[in-house]
Amino acid sequence: MLEVDDTGPGIPLQSQEKIFEDFQRLPETSRASPVPDSVSAIVRRLVELLKGRIELESEVGSGTSFRVILPMHYA
């Protein structure tokens, strides 16, 4: 599991799925961002190809946590 937390503006519940769509920029976070719009969509695709999942928790005004969970493969 990999977890990344930030202290940004947070993402409203109704917008959380949209950030994983190609080239989406949420109106409430439209100010200049160092992250290209498509990064979340690319990460989600890569995680799904690896049979994992990505989770998001966010509170407006307090920030966001992303978790990438990948399965362990045993030989």
All heavy atoms as a GROMACS GRO file, in nm:
protein
  585
    1MET      N    1   0.085  -0.117   0.000
    1MET     CA    2   0.000   0.000   0.000
    1MET      C    3   0.090   0.124   0.000
    1MET      O    4   0.190   0.128   0.070
    1MET     CB    5  -0.091   0.001   0.122
    1MET     CG    6  -0.180   0.123   0.126
    1MET     SD    7  -0.298   0.128   0.260
    1MET     CE    8  -0.195   0.182   0.393
    2LEU      N    9   0.050   0.220  -0.079
    2LEU     CA   10   0.116   0.350  -0.085
    2LEU      C   11   0.011   0.455  -0.054
    2LEU      O   12  -0.098   0.453  -0.111
    2LEU     CB   13   0.173   0.374  -0.225
    2LEU     CG   14   0.221   0.515  -0.256
    2LEU    CD1   15   0.349   0.543  -0.179
    2LEU    CD2   16   0.243   0.531  -0.404
    3GLU      N   17   0.041   0.544   0.039
    3GLU     CA   18  -0.055   0.649   0.074
    3GLU      C   19   0.011   0.785   0.058
    3GLU      O   20   0.127   0.805   0.097
    3GLU     CB   21  -0.103   0.633   0.218
    3GLU     CG   22  -0.209   0.733   0.256
    3GLU     CD   23  -0.278   0.699   0.387
    3GLU    OE1   24  -0.248   0.595   0.448
    3GLU    OE2   25  -0.363   0.778   0.427
    4VAL      N   26  -0.063   0.877  -0.002
    4VAL     CA   27  -0.017   1.015  -0.020
    4VAL      C   28  -0.123   1.107   0.037
    4VAL      O   29  -0.241   1.096   0.003
    4VAL     CB   30   0.005   1.046  -0.170
    4VAL    CG1   31   0.046   1.191  -0.189
    4VAL    CG2   32   0.108   0.952  -0.229
    5ASP      N   33  -0.081   1.194   0.125
    5ASP     CA   34  -0.172   1.291   0.188
    5ASP      C   35  -0.130   1.432   0.149
    5ASP      O   36  -0.011   1.460   0.135
    5ASP     CB   37  -0.165   1.281   0.341
    5ASP     CG   38  -0.203   1.144   0.393
    5ASP    OD1   39  -0.303   1.088   0.346
    5ASP    OD2   40  -0.130   1.092   0.480
    6ASP      N   41  -0.229   1.519   0.134
    6ASP     CA   42  -0.197   1.660   0.112
    6ASP      C   43  -0.284   1.746   0.202
    6ASP      O   44  -0.377   1.699   0.264
    6ASP     CB   45  -0.210   1.699  -0.035
    6ASP     CG   46  -0.352   1.709  -0.084
    6ASP    OD1   47  -0.441   1.750  -0.008
    6ASP    OD2   48  -0.376   1.677  -0.202
    7THR      N   49  -0.250   1.872   0.210
    7THR     CA   50  -0.326   1.967   0.291
    7THR      C   51  -0.389   2.073   0.202
    7THR      O   52  -0.407   2.186   0.244
    7THR     CB   53  -0.234   2.033   0.396
    7THR    OG1   54  -0.126   2.097   0.327
    7THR    CG2   55  -0.179   1.933   0.496
    8GLY      N   56  -0.423   2.034   0.080
    8GLY     CA   57  -0.485   2.125  -0.016
    8GLY      C   58  -0.629   2.156   0.019
    8GLY      O   59  -0.674   2.132   0.131
    9PRO      N   60  -0.702   2.209  -0.078
    9PRO     CA   61  -0.839   2.253  -0.054
    9PRO      C   62  -0.939   2.139  -0.033
    9PRO      O   63  -1.051   2.162   0.010
    9PRO     CB   64  -0.874   2.332  -0.179
    9PRO     CG   65  -0.788   2.273  -0.286
    9PRO     CD   66  -0.660   2.234  -0.216
   10GLY      N   67  -0.900   2.016  -0.062
   10GLY     CA   68  -0.993   1.903  -0.053
   10GLY      C   69  -1.079   1.893  -0.177
   10GLY      O   70  -1.079   1.983  -0.262
   11ILE      N   71  -1.148   1.780  -0.191
   11ILE     CA   72  -1.231   1.754  -0.308
   11ILE      C   73  -1.372   1.722  -0.260
   11ILE      O   74  -1.391   1.627  -0.184
   11ILE     CB   75  -1.175   1.635  -0.389
   11ILE    CG1   76  -1.030   1.663  -0.430
   11ILE    CG2   77  -1.262   1.606  -0.511
   11ILE    CD1   78  -0.955   1.542  -0.480
   12PRO      N   79  -1.473   1.798  -0.303
   12PRO     CA   80  -1.610   1.770  -0.262
   12PRO      C   81  -1.652   1.629  -0.304
   12PRO      O   82  -1.609   1.578  -0.408
   12PRO     CB   83  -1.693   1.875  -0.337
   12PRO     CG   84  -1.597   1.982  -0.374
   12PRO     CD   85  -1.465   1.915  -0.392
   13LEU      N   86  -1.736   1.566  -0.225
   13LEU     CA   87  -1.781   1.430  -0.250
   13LEU      C   88  -1.835   1.412  -0.392
   13LEU      O   89  -1.800   1.316  -0.460
   13LEU     CB   90  -1.888   1.391  -0.148
   13LEU     CG   91  -1.938   1.248  -0.153
   13LEU    CD1   92  -1.823   1.150  -0.131
   13LEU    CD2   93  -2.047   1.226  -0.050
   14GLN      N   94  -1.915   1.506  -0.442
   14GLN     CA   95  -1.976   1.494  -0.574
   14GLN      C   96  -1.873   1.501  -0.687
   14GLN      O   97  -1.902   1.465  -0.800
   14GLN     CB   98  -2.088   1.596  -0.595
   14GLN     CG   99  -2.041   1.739  -0.602
   14GLN     CD  100  -2.029   1.810  -0.468
   14GLN    OE1  101  -2.027   1.748  -0.364
   14GLN    NE2  102  -2.020   1.942  -0.472
   15SER      N  103  -1.752   1.544  -0.657
   15SER     CA  104  -1.648   1.556  -0.760
   15SER      C  105  -1.541   1.449  -0.752
   15SER      O  106  -1.455   1.441  -0.839
   15SER     CB  107  -1.580   1.693  -0.748
   15SER     OG  108  -1.672   1.797  -0.770
   16GLN      N  109  -1.544   1.365  -0.652
   16GLN     CA  110  -1.435   1.271  -0.629
   16GLN      C  111  -1.416   1.170  -0.741
   16GLN      O  112  -1.303   1.136  -0.775
   16GLN     CB  113  -1.450   1.203  -0.493
   16GLN     CG  114  -1.425   1.301  -0.381
   16GLN     CD  115  -1.438   1.240  -0.243
   16GLN    OE1  116  -1.446   1.119  -0.225
   16GLN    NE2  117  -1.439   1.325  -0.143
   17GLU      N  118  -1.520   1.118  -0.801
   17GLU     CA  119  -1.504   1.024  -0.912
   17GLU      C  120  -1.457   1.094  -1.039
   17GLU      O  121  -1.387   1.036  -1.120
   17GLU     CB  122  -1.634   0.948  -0.940
   17GLU     CG  123  -1.655   0.827  -0.850
   17GLU     CD  124  -1.544   0.723  -0.861
   17GLU    OE1  125  -1.507   0.684  -0.975
   17GLU    OE2  126  -1.492   0.681  -0.757
   18LYS      N  127  -1.495   1.220  -1.055
   18LYS     CA  128  -1.460   1.294  -1.176
   18LYS      C  129  -1.309   1.312  -1.193
   18LYS      O  130  -1.260   1.318  -1.305
   18LYS     CB  131  -1.526   1.432  -1.176
   18LYS     CG  132  -1.675   1.428  -1.194
   18LYS     CD  133  -1.732   1.567  -1.189
   18LYS     CE  134  -1.883   1.562  -1.196
   18LYS     NZ  135  -1.941   1.695  -1.181
   19ILE      N  136  -1.235   1.318  -1.084
   19ILE     CA  137  -1.092   1.342  -1.097
   19ILE      C  138  -1.019   1.224  -1.162
   19ILE      O  139  -0.906   1.238  -1.206
   19ILE     CB  140  -1.024   1.377  -0.964
   19ILE    CG1  141  -1.025   1.259  -0.869
   19ILE    CG2  142  -1.087   1.499  -0.902
   19ILE    CD1  143  -0.922   1.273  -0.761
   20PHE      N  144  -1.085   1.109  -1.169
   20PHE     CA  145  -1.024   0.992  -1.232
   20PHE      C  146  -1.061   0.980  -1.379
   20PHE      O  147  -1.026   0.883  -1.445
   20PHE     CB  148  -1.063   0.864  -1.157
   20PHE     CG  149  -1.006   0.860  -1.017
   20PHE    CD1  150  -1.088   0.876  -0.907
   20PHE    CD2  151  -0.871   0.842  -0.997
   20PHE    CE1  152  -1.035   0.873  -0.779
   20PHE    CE2  153  -0.817   0.839  -0.869
   20PHE     CZ  154  -0.900   0.854  -0.760
   21GLU      N  155  -1.133   1.077  -1.432
   21GLU     CA  156  -1.168   1.079  -1.574
   21GLU      C  157  -1.063   1.161  -1.649
   21GLU      O  158  -1.002   1.252  -1.594
   21GLU     CB  159  -1.307   1.142  -1.593
   21GLU     CG  160  -1.418   1.062  -1.527
   21GLU     CD  161  -1.551   1.132  -1.531
   21GLU    OE1  162  -1.562   1.241  -1.593
   21GLU    OE2  163  -1.645   1.081  -1.469
   22ASP      N  164  -1.042   1.126  -1.776
   22ASP     CA  165  -0.940   1.195  -1.857
   22ASP      C  166  -0.967   1.345  -1.866
   22ASP      O  167  -1.079   1.388  -1.889
   22ASP     CB  168  -0.938   1.138  -1.999
   22ASP     CG  169  -0.879   0.998  -2.003
   22ASP    OD1  170  -0.794   0.968  -1.917
   22ASP    OD2  171  -0.917   0.920  -2.091
   23PHE      N  172  -0.863   1.421  -1.846
   23PHE     CA  173  -0.860   1.566  -1.868
   23PHE      C  174  -0.968   1.642  -1.792
   23PHE      O  175  -1.026   1.736  -1.844
   23PHE     CB  176  -0.867   1.597  -2.018
   23PHE     CG  177  -0.760   1.526  -2.095
   23PHE    CD1  178  -0.792   1.418  -2.176
   23PHE    CD2  179  -0.628   1.565  -2.084
   23PHE    CE1  180  -0.693   1.351  -2.246
   23PHE    CE2  181  -0.528   1.498  -2.152
   23PHE     CZ  182  -0.561   1.391  -2.234
   24GLN      N  183  -0.993   1.603  -1.669
   24GLN     CA  184  -1.090   1.674  -1.586
   24GLN      C  185  -1.018   1.774  -1.498
   24GLN      O  186  -0.914   1.746  -1.441
   24GLN     CB  187  -1.168   1.577  -1.497
   24GLN     CG  188  -1.266   1.491  -1.572
   24GLN     CD  189  -1.374   1.575  -1.636
   24GLN    OE1  190  -1.435   1.660  -1.573
   24GLN    NE2  191  -1.398   1.551  -1.763
   25ARG      N  192  -1.074   1.892  -1.488
   25ARG     CA  193  -1.028   1.990  -1.390
   25ARG      C  194  -1.152   2.036  -1.317
   25ARG      O  195  -1.248   2.083  -1.378
   25ARG     CB  196  -0.958   2.109  -1.456
   25ARG     CG  197  -0.912   2.210  -1.350
   25ARG     CD  198  -0.823   2.318  -1.403
   25ARG     NE  199  -0.697   2.268  -1.456
   25ARG     CZ  200  -0.588   2.245  -1.383
   25ARG    NH1  201  -0.591   2.264  -1.254
   25ARG    NH2  202  -0.477   2.205  -1.440
   26LEU      N  203  -1.150   2.018  -1.188
   26LEU     CA  204  -1.267   2.054  -1.108
   26LEU      C  205  -1.273   2.205  -1.091
   26LEU      O  206  -1.172   2.269  -1.065
   26LEU     CB  207  -1.259   1.987  -0.972
   26LEU     CG  208  -1.243   1.834  -0.976
   26LEU    CD1  209  -1.232   1.779  -0.835
   26LEU    CD2  210  -1.357   1.769  -1.051
   27PRO      N  211  -1.392   2.263  -1.107
   27PRO     CA  212  -1.405   2.409  -1.094
   27PRO      C  213  -1.352   2.460  -0.960
   27PRO      O  214  -1.288   2.564  -0.954
   27PRO     CB  215  -1.555   2.433  -1.105
   27PRO     CG  216  -1.612   2.311  -1.164
   27PRO     CD  217  -1.518   2.198  -1.134
   28GLU      N  218  -1.376   2.384  -0.853
   28GLU     CA  219  -1.335   2.430  -0.721
   28GLU      C  220  -1.184   2.421  -0.700
   28GLU      O  221  -1.132   2.474  -0.604
   28GLU     CB  222  -1.408   2.353  -0.610
   28GLU     CG  223  -1.390   2.204  -0.616
   28GLU     CD  224  -1.491   2.132  -0.704
   28GLU    OE1  225  -1.567   2.195  -0.777
   28GLU    OE2  226  -1.494   2.009  -0.697
   29THR      N  227  -1.112   2.354  -0.791
   29THR     CA  228  -0.966   2.344  -0.779
   29THR      C  229  -0.898   2.395  -0.905
   29THR      O  230  -0.789   2.354  -0.939
   29THR     CB  231  -0.923   2.199  -0.752
   29THR    OG1  232  -0.965   2.118  -0.862
   29THR    CG2  233  -0.978   2.146  -0.623
   30SER      N  234  -0.964   2.486  -0.976
   30SER     CA  235  -0.914   2.530  -1.106
   30SER      C  236  -0.795   2.625  -1.098
   30SER      O  237  -0.738   2.658  -1.199
   30SER     CB  238  -1.027   2.595  -1.187
   30SER     OG  239  -1.073   2.708  -1.119
   31ARG      N  240  -0.757   2.666  -0.980
   31ARG     CA  241  -0.639   2.752  -0.972
   31ARG      C  242  -0.517   2.675  -1.019
   31ARG      O  243  -0.520   2.554  -1.035
   31ARG     CB  244  -0.621   2.803  -0.830
   31ARG     CG  245  -0.602   2.694  -0.730
   31ARG     CD  246  -0.614   2.751  -0.590
   31ARG     NE  247  -0.623   2.638  -0.501
   31ARG     CZ  248  -0.563   2.631  -0.386
   31ARG    NH1  249  -0.489   2.730  -0.344
   31ARG    NH2  250  -0.576   2.525  -0.309
   32ALA      N  251  -0.412   2.746  -1.044
   32ALA     CA  252  -0.291   2.683  -1.099
   32ALA      C  253  -0.250   2.561  -1.018
   32ALA      O  254  -0.242   2.565  -0.896
   32ALA     CB  255  -0.178   2.785  -1.101
   33SER      N  256  -0.227   2.451  -1.087
   33SER     CA  257  -0.188   2.327  -1.023
   33SER      C  258  -0.063   2.273  -1.092
   33SER      O  259  -0.055   2.273  -1.213
   33SER     CB  260  -0.302   2.225  -1.034
   33SER     OG  261  -0.257   2.098  -0.992
   34PRO      N  262   0.035   2.223  -1.014
   34PRO     CA  263   0.154   2.168  -1.076
   34PRO      C  264   0.131   2.030  -1.136
   34PRO      O  265   0.217   1.976  -1.203
   34PRO     CB  266   0.253   2.161  -0.959
   34PRO     CG  267   0.166   2.146  -0.838
   34PRO     CD  268   0.041   2.225  -0.870
   35VAL      N  269   0.014   1.970  -1.111
   35VAL     CA  270  -0.015   1.836  -1.159
   35VAL      C  271  -0.102   1.843  -1.283
   35VAL      O  272  -0.208   1.904  -1.281
   35VAL     CB  273  -0.088   1.754  -1.049
   35VAL    CG1  274  -0.118   1.614  -1.098
   35VAL    CG2  275  -0.004   1.750  -0.922
   36PRO      N  276  -0.060   1.781  -1.394
   36PRO     CA  277  -0.144   1.780  -1.515
   36PRO      C  278  -0.280   1.716  -1.488
   36PRO      O  279  -0.292   1.627  -1.404
   36PRO     CB  280  -0.062   1.698  -1.613
   36PRO     CG  281   0.077   1.701  -1.562
   36PRO     CD  282   0.066   1.713  -1.413
   37ASP      N  283  -0.380   1.758  -1.562
   37ASP     CA  284  -0.517   1.712  -1.540
   37ASP      C  285  -0.534   1.561  -1.551
   37ASP      O  286  -0.620   1.504  -1.488
   37ASP     CB  287  -0.612   1.778  -1.641
   37ASP     CG  288  -0.615   1.928  -1.625
   37ASP    OD1  289  -0.566   1.978  -1.522
   37ASP    OD2  290  -0.666   1.995  -1.715
   38SER      N  291  -0.456   1.495  -1.634
   38SER     CA  292  -0.478   1.353  -1.661
   38SER      C  293  -0.405   1.258  -1.567
   38SER      O  294  -0.420   1.138  -1.578
   38SER     CB  295  -0.438   1.323  -1.805
   38SER     OG  296  -0.303   1.358  -1.824
   39VAL      N  297  -0.327   1.308  -1.472
   39VAL     CA  298  -0.247   1.221  -1.386
   39VAL      C  299  -0.333   1.122  -1.309
   39VAL      O  300  -0.303   1.003  -1.303
   39VAL     CB  301  -0.158   1.303  -1.290
   39VAL    CG1  302  -0.097   1.216  -1.183
   39VAL    CG2  303  -0.050   1.374  -1.369
   40SER      N  304  -0.441   1.165  -1.249
   40SER     CA  305  -0.526   1.075  -1.171
   40SER      C  306  -0.584   0.964  -1.258
   40SER      O  307  -0.591   0.849  -1.215
   40SER     CB  308  -0.640   1.152  -1.104
   40SER     OG  309  -0.589   1.245  -1.014
   41ALA      N  310  -0.623   0.996  -1.379
   41ALA     CA  311  -0.677   0.895  -1.471
   41ALA      C  312  -0.570   0.793  -1.509
   41ALA      O  313  -0.596   0.673  -1.514
   41ALA     CB  314  -0.735   0.961  -1.595
   42ILE      N  315  -0.450   0.839  -1.534
   42ILE     CA  316  -0.340   0.750  -1.570
   42ILE      C  317  -0.306   0.658  -1.452
   42ILE      O  318  -0.289   0.537  -1.469
   42ILE     CB  319  -0.216   0.830  -1.614
   42ILE    CG1  320  -0.246   0.901  -1.747
   42ILE    CG2  321  -0.094   0.740  -1.626
   42ILE    CD1  322  -0.142   1.004  -1.786
   43VAL      N  323  -0.298   0.713  -1.333
   43VAL     CA  324  -0.268   0.633  -1.215
   43VAL      C  325  -0.375   0.527  -1.194
   43VAL      O  326  -0.345   0.410  -1.168
   43VAL     CB  327  -0.252   0.722  -1.089
   43VAL    CG1  328  -0.247   0.637  -0.963
   43VAL    CG2  329  -0.128   0.808  -1.101
   44ARG      N  330  -0.501   0.565  -1.207
   44ARG     CA  331  -0.608   0.467  -1.188
   44ARG      C  332  -0.596   0.353  -1.289
   44ARG      O  333  -0.608   0.236  -1.254
   44ARG     CB  334  -0.746   0.531  -1.200
   44ARG     CG  335  -0.857   0.424  -1.191
   44ARG     CD  336  -0.993   0.482  -1.196
   44ARG     NE  337  -1.046   0.476  -1.060
   44ARG     CZ  338  -1.166   0.515  -1.026
   44ARG    NH1  339  -1.246   0.568  -1.115
   44ARG    NH2  340  -1.206   0.504  -0.903
   45ARG      N  341  -0.568   0.384  -1.414
   45ARG     CA  342  -0.554   0.280  -1.517
   45ARG      C  343  -0.438   0.186  -1.484
   45ARG      O  344  -0.450   0.064  -1.497
   45ARG     CB  345  -0.535   0.341  -1.654
   45ARG     CG  346  -0.666   0.375  -1.718
   45ARG     CD  347  -0.649   0.398  -1.869
   45ARG     NE  348  -0.734   0.510  -1.902
   45ARG     CZ  349  -0.694   0.632  -1.934
   45ARG    NH1  350  -0.568   0.660  -1.943
   45ARG    NH2  351  -0.780   0.726  -1.959
   46LEU      N  352  -0.325   0.242  -1.444
   46LEU     CA  353  -0.210   0.159  -1.410
   46LEU      C  354  -0.239   0.068  -1.290
   46LEU      O  355  -0.204  -0.050  -1.290
   46LEU     CB  356  -0.088   0.246  -1.380
   46LEU     CG  357  -0.027   0.317  -1.501
   46LEU    CD1  358   0.081   0.415  -1.455
   46LEU    CD2  359   0.030   0.216  -1.599
   47VAL      N  360  -0.304   0.122  -1.188
   47VAL     CA  361  -0.338   0.044  -1.070
   47VAL      C  362  -0.433  -0.070  -1.109
   47VAL      O  363  -0.415  -0.184  -1.065
   47VAL     CB  364  -0.398   0.134  -0.960
   47VAL    CG1  365  -0.462   0.052  -0.850
   47VAL    CG2  366  -0.291   0.227  -0.904
   48GLU      N  367  -0.532  -0.042  -1.192
   48GLU     CA  368  -0.626  -0.146  -1.234
   48GLU      C  369  -0.556  -0.252  -1.318
   48GLU      O  370  -0.587  -0.371  -1.303
   48GLU     CB  371  -0.742  -0.084  -1.310
   48GLU     CG  372  -0.835  -0.005  -1.219
   48GLU     CD  373  -0.943   0.073  -1.292
   48GLU    OE1  374  -0.936   0.087  -1.416
   48GLU    OE2  375  -1.034   0.122  -1.222
   49LEU      N  376  -0.460  -0.214  -1.402
   49LEU     CA  377  -0.384  -0.313  -1.480
   49LEU      C  378  -0.306  -0.407  -1.389
   49LEU      O  379  -0.285  -0.523  -1.422
   49LEU     CB  380  -0.288  -0.243  -1.576
   49LEU     CG  381  -0.350  -0.184  -1.702
   49LEU    CD1  382  -0.246  -0.100  -1.777
   49LEU    CD2  383  -0.404  -0.294  -1.793
   50LEU      N  384  -0.265  -0.356  -1.275
   50LEU     CA  385  -0.191  -0.437  -1.179
   50LEU      C  386  -0.284  -0.508  -1.080
   50LEU      O  387  -0.239  -0.564  -0.981
   50LEU     CB  388  -0.091  -0.349  -1.103
   50LEU     CG  389   0.021  -0.290  -1.188
   50LEU    CD1  390   0.097  -0.183  -1.110
   50LEU    CD2  391   0.114  -0.400  -1.235
   51LYS      N  392  -0.414  -0.508  -1.110
   51LYS     CA  393  -0.517  -0.575  -1.029
   51LYS      C  394  -0.528  -0.515  -0.888
   51LYS      O  395  -0.563  -0.582  -0.792
   51LYS     CB  396  -0.489  -0.725  -1.017
   51LYS     CG  397  -0.471  -0.794  -1.150
   51LYS     CD  398  -0.599  -0.798  -1.228
   51LYS     CE  399  -0.580  -0.887  -1.350
   51LYS     NZ  400  -0.634  -0.834  -1.470
   52GLY      N  401  -0.499  -0.386  -0.879
   52GLY     CA  402  -0.509  -0.318  -0.751
   52GLY      C  403  -0.628  -0.224  -0.748
   52GLY      O  404  -0.715  -0.228  -0.835
   53ARG      N  405  -0.629  -0.140  -0.648
   53ARG     CA  406  -0.736  -0.041  -0.639
   53ARG      C  407  -0.679   0.088  -0.582
   53ARG      O  408  -0.575   0.089  -0.517
   53ARG     CB  409  -0.853  -0.093  -0.556
   53ARG     CG  410  -0.826  -0.110  -0.410
   53ARG     CD  411  -0.949  -0.167  -0.338
   53ARG     NE  412  -0.936  -0.158  -0.194
   53ARG     CZ  413  -0.879  -0.250  -0.117
   53ARG    NH1  414  -0.830  -0.360  -0.171
   53ARG    NH2  415  -0.871  -0.233   0.012
   54ILE      N  416  -0.749   0.195  -0.609
   54ILE     CA  417  -0.710   0.326  -0.556
   54ILE      C  418  -0.827   0.379  -0.475
   54ILE      O  419  -0.943   0.366  -0.514
   54ILE     CB  420  -0.668   0.423  -0.670
   54ILE    CG1  421  -0.609   0.551  -0.612
   54ILE    CG2  422  -0.782   0.451  -0.764
   54ILE    CD1  423  -0.534   0.634  -0.713
   55GLU      N  424  -0.797   0.432  -0.358
   55GLU     CA  425  -0.899   0.486  -0.269
   55GLU      C  426  -0.869   0.633  -0.245
   55GLU      O  427  -0.754   0.676  -0.248
   55GLU     CB  428  -0.898   0.412  -0.134
   55GLU     CG  429  -0.930   0.265  -0.148
   55GLU     CD  430  -0.920   0.190  -0.016
   55GLU    OE1  431  -0.866   0.247   0.083
   55GLU    OE2  432  -0.963   0.074  -0.012
   56LEU      N  433  -0.974   0.707  -0.219
   56LEU     CA  434  -0.964   0.851  -0.199
   56LEU      C  435  -1.050   0.890  -0.080
   56LEU      O  436  -1.164   0.848  -0.068
   56LEU     CB  437  -1.014   0.922  -0.326
   56LEU     CG  438  -1.055   1.068  -0.318
   56LEU    CD1  439  -0.934   1.155  -0.294
   56LEU    CD2  440  -1.124   1.110  -0.446
   57GLU      N  441  -0.991   0.965   0.010
   57GLU     CA  442  -1.065   1.027   0.120
   57GLU      C  443  -1.032   1.175   0.117
   57GLU      O  444  -0.915   1.211   0.104
   57GLU     CB  445  -1.023   0.969   0.255
   57GLU     CG  446  -1.072   0.830   0.281
   57GLU     CD  447  -1.031   0.782   0.419
   57GLU    OE1  448  -1.012   0.866   0.510
   57GLU    OE2  449  -1.016   0.661   0.434
   58SER      N  450  -1.134   1.257   0.126
   58SER     CA  451  -1.109   1.400   0.120
   58SER      C  452  -1.211   1.475   0.203
   58SER      O  453  -1.327   1.436   0.213
   58SER     CB  454  -1.117   1.448  -0.026
   58SER     OG  455  -1.075   1.582  -0.035
   59GLU      N  456  -1.163   1.583   0.262
   59GLU     CA  457  -1.250   1.673   0.337
   59GLU      C  458  -1.222   1.814   0.288
   59GLU      O  459  -1.106   1.859   0.290
   59GLU     CB  460  -1.223   1.662   0.487
   59GLU     CG  461  -1.316   1.745   0.570
   59GLU     CD  462  -1.292   1.727   0.720
   59GLU    OE1  463  -1.246   1.620   0.759
   59GLU    OE2  464  -1.321   1.822   0.794
   60VAL      N  465  -1.325   1.879   0.240
   60VAL     CA  466  -1.309   2.015   0.188
   60VAL      C  467  -1.250   2.104   0.298
   60VAL      O  468  -1.297   2.104   0.411
   60VAL     CB  469  -1.444   2.072   0.137
   60VAL    CG1  470  -1.431   2.217   0.096
   60VAL    CG2  471  -1.494   1.988   0.020
   61GLY      N  472  -1.144   2.173   0.262
   61GLY     CA  473  -1.077   2.261   0.356
   61GLY      C  474  -0.967   2.195   0.438
   61GLY      O  475  -0.891   2.263   0.506
   62SER      N  476  -0.958   2.062   0.431
   62SER     CA  477  -0.858   1.991   0.513
   62SER      C  478  -0.760   1.908   0.434
   62SER      O  479  -0.661   1.862   0.488
   62SER     CB  480  -0.929   1.900   0.613
   62SER     OG  481  -1.003   1.976   0.704
   63GLY      N  482  -0.788   1.879   0.308
   63GLY     CA  483  -0.694   1.802   0.228
   63GLY      C  484  -0.750   1.669   0.180
   63GLY      O  485  -0.866   1.638   0.200
   64THR      N  486  -0.662   1.591   0.118
   64THR     CA  487  -0.701   1.466   0.054
   64THR      C  488  -0.597   1.359   0.080
   64THR      O  489  -0.478   1.388   0.090
   64THR     CB  490  -0.713   1.488  -0.099
   64THR    OG1  491  -0.809   1.593  -0.122
   64THR    CG2  492  -0.759   1.363  -0.171
   65SER      N  493  -0.643   1.235   0.092
   65SER     CA  494  -0.556   1.118   0.104
   65SER      C  495  -0.588   1.023  -0.009
   65SER      O  496  -0.705   0.991  -0.034
   65SER     CB  497  -0.580   1.045   0.236
   65SER     OG  498  -0.543   1.126   0.345
   66PHE      N  499  -0.485   0.980  -0.080
   66PHE     CA  500  -0.497   0.879  -0.184
   66PHE      C  501  -0.424   0.755  -0.134
   66PHE      O  502  -0.314   0.765  -0.080
   66PHE     CB  503  -0.431   0.924  -0.314
   66PHE     CG  504  -0.504   1.034  -0.385
   66PHE    CD1  505  -0.472   1.166  -0.362
   66PHE    CD2  506  -0.604   1.003  -0.477
   66PHE    CE1  507  -0.539   1.268  -0.429
   66PHE    CE2  508  -0.670   1.105  -0.544
   66PHE     CZ  509  -0.638   1.237  -0.519
   67ARG      N  510  -0.485   0.638  -0.152
   67ARG     CA  511  -0.421   0.511  -0.121
   67ARG      C  512  -0.422   0.422  -0.244
   67ARG      O  513  -0.527   0.402  -0.304
   67ARG     CB  514  -0.494   0.439  -0.008
   67ARG     CG  515  -0.451   0.483   0.128
   67ARG     CD  516  -0.520   0.406   0.238
   67ARG     NE  517  -0.664   0.429   0.243
   67ARG     CZ  518  -0.723   0.540   0.285
   67ARG    NH1  519  -0.651   0.642   0.324
   67ARG    NH2  520  -0.853   0.551   0.286
   68VAL      N  521  -0.306   0.370  -0.279
   68VAL     CA  522  -0.295   0.272  -0.387
   68VAL      C  523  -0.266   0.138  -0.320
   68VAL      O  524  -0.169   0.125  -0.244
   68VAL     CB  525  -0.181   0.308  -0.486
   68VAL    CG1  526  -0.158   0.196  -0.584
   68VAL    CG2  527  -0.214   0.439  -0.557
   69ILE      N  528  -0.352   0.041  -0.345
   69ILE     CA  529  -0.338  -0.091  -0.284
   69ILE      C  530  -0.319  -0.192  -0.394
   69ILE      O  531  -0.405  -0.207  -0.483
   69ILE     CB  532  -0.463  -0.124  -0.200
   69ILE    CG1  533  -0.481  -0.016  -0.093
   69ILE    CG2  534  -0.451  -0.262  -0.137
   69ILE    CD1  535  -0.617  -0.005  -0.035
   70LEU      N  536  -0.204  -0.259  -0.390
   70LEU     CA  537  -0.171  -0.358  -0.491
   70LEU      C  538  -0.164  -0.495  -0.426
   70LEU      O  539  -0.118  -0.508  -0.311
   70LEU     CB  540  -0.037  -0.326  -0.558
   70LEU     CG  541  -0.029  -0.192  -0.630
   70LEU    CD1  542   0.114  -0.166  -0.676
   70LEU    CD2  543  -0.125  -0.189  -0.747
   71PRO      N  544  -0.207  -0.600  -0.498
   71PRO     CA  545  -0.202  -0.734  -0.440
   71PRO      C  546  -0.058  -0.784  -0.431
   71PRO      O  547   0.028  -0.746  -0.512
   71PRO     CB  548  -0.283  -0.818  -0.538
   71PRO     CG  549  -0.272  -0.746  -0.667
   71PRO     CD  550  -0.262  -0.601  -0.632
   72MET      N  551  -0.032  -0.868  -0.333
   72MET     CA  552   0.099  -0.932  -0.323
   72MET      C  553   0.091  -1.064  -0.400
   72MET      O  554  -0.006  -1.138  -0.386
   72MET     CB  555   0.134  -0.959  -0.177
   72MET     CG  556   0.159  -0.832  -0.098
   72MET     SD  557   0.208  -0.865   0.071
   72MET     CE  558   0.365  -0.943   0.048
   73HIS      N  559   0.192  -1.091  -0.478
   73HIS     CA  560   0.198  -1.218  -0.552
   73HIS      C  561   0.306  -1.304  -0.489
   73HIS      O  562   0.417  -1.258  -0.466
   73HIS     CB  563   0.231  -1.192  -0.700
   73HIS     CG  564   0.123  -1.117  -0.770
   73HIS    ND1  565   0.004  -1.175  -0.808
   73HIS    CD2  566   0.114  -0.987  -0.806
   73HIS    CE1  567  -0.073  -1.085  -0.865
   73HIS    NE2  568  -0.008  -0.969  -0.866
   74TYR      N  569   0.270  -1.426  -0.461
   74TYR     CA  570   0.365  -1.519  -0.402
   74TYR      C  571   0.412  -1.618  -0.508
   74TYR      O  572   0.333  -1.665  -0.588
   74TYR     CB  573   0.299  -1.594  -0.286
   74TYR     CG  574   0.260  -1.502  -0.173
   74TYR    CD1  575   0.130  -1.457  -0.161
   74TYR    CD2  576   0.355  -1.458  -0.082
   74TYR    CE1  577   0.094  -1.371  -0.058
   74TYR    CE2  578   0.319  -1.373   0.020
   74TYR     CZ  579   0.189  -1.330   0.032
   74TYR     OH  580   0.155  -1.245   0.133
   75ALA      N  581   0.539  -1.649  -0.507
   75ALA     CA  582   0.595  -1.745  -0.605
   75ALA      C  583   0.574  -1.887  -0.559
   75ALA      O  584   0.556  -1.918  -0.447
   75ALA     CB  585   0.743  -1.717  -0.624
   0.00000   0.00000   0.00000
